[in-house]
Amino acid sequence: VPNKEASMSKVFGSEAVQHVTKTGMEILGMYGILNRDEKWAPLKGRMQENWMSAFSGTIAAGTSEVQRNIIASRGLGLPRG
């Protein structure tokens, strides 16, 4: 896979997961922060776990800003800087 397409996939995928889990947490409200061991935890606490790990996806293997720079320089031919 060429670099620009990989960067585009990484940015889209990681930010989509972050958006979906944020929306899920907003829907669940205060119940969303309950751990899986809690009696009242919806979805067995999976939404809270996914929400917590979604932020690392935008940092791992290069931050979204770095990936956007790769897309700009290699995909669009824009100068660096």
C-alpha positions as CSV (number, residue, x, y, z in Angstrom):
1,V,0.0,0.0,0.0
2,P,1.5,3.4,-0.9
3,N,2.2,5.8,1.9
4,K,-0.5,8.3,1.2
5,E,-3.3,5.7,1.1
6,A,-2.0,4.1,4.3
7,S,-2.0,7.5,6.0
8,M,-5.5,8.3,4.8
9,S,-6.8,5.0,6.1
10,K,-5.1,5.5,9.4
11,V,-6.5,9.0,9.9
12,F,-10.0,8.0,8.9
13,G,-10.1,4.8,10.9
14,S,-8.7,6.1,14.1
15,E,-10.8,9.3,14.1
16,A,-13.9,7.4,13.1
17,V,-13.5,5.1,16.1
18,Q,-12.9,8.0,18.4
19,H,-16.0,9.8,17.1
20,V,-18.2,6.6,17.4
21,T,-17.1,5.9,20.9
22,K,-17.5,9.5,22.0
23,T,-21.1,9.5,20.6
24,G,-21.8,6.2,22.4
25,M,-20.5,7.7,25.7
26,E,-22.7,10.7,25.2
27,I,-25.8,8.5,24.6
28,L,-25.0,6.4,27.7
29,G,-24.5,9.5,29.9
30,M,-23.2,8.8,33.4
31,Y,-23.7,5.1,32.9
32,G,-21.1,5.1,30.2
33,I,-18.2,5.5,32.7
34,L,-19.0,2.4,34.7
35,N,-16.5,-0.4,34.5
36,R,-17.4,-3.9,33.5
37,D,-17.4,-5.0,37.1
38,E,-20.2,-2.6,38.0
39,K,-23.7,-4.0,38.4
40,W,-25.3,-1.2,36.2
41,A,-22.7,-1.0,33.5
42,P,-24.3,-1.0,30.0
43,L,-22.8,-3.2,27.4
44,K,-20.8,-4.9,30.1
45,G,-18.5,-1.8,30.3
46,R,-17.2,-2.3,26.7
47,M,-18.1,1.2,25.6
48,Q,-16.0,2.7,28.4
49,E,-13.0,0.5,27.5
50,N,-13.3,1.3,23.8
51,W,-13.6,5.0,24.6
52,M,-10.5,4.9,26.7
53,S,-8.5,3.1,24.1
54,A,-9.8,5.1,21.1
55,F,-7.5,8.0,22.0
56,S,-4.4,5.9,21.7
57,G,-5.4,5.1,18.1
58,T,-4.8,8.7,17.0
59,I,-1.3,8.6,18.6
60,A,0.0,5.2,17.8
61,A,2.0,4.8,14.5
62,G,2.2,8.5,14.1
63,T,-0.2,11.2,15.2
64,S,-3.1,12.3,13.0
65,E,-1.2,15.6,12.3
66,V,1.9,13.7,11.1
67,Q,-0.3,11.5,8.9
68,R,-2.0,14.7,7.5
69,N,1.4,16.1,6.6
70,I,2.3,12.9,4.8
71,I,-1.0,13.1,2.8
72,A,-0.3,16.8,2.0
73,S,3.3,16.3,0.8
74,R,3.0,12.9,-0.9
75,G,-0.6,12.8,-1.9
76,L,-1.2,16.5,-2.9
77,G,2.4,17.5,-3.7
78,L,2.3,20.4,-1.2
79,P,5.6,21.6,0.2
80,R,6.7,20.7,3.7
81,G,6.5,23.1,6.6
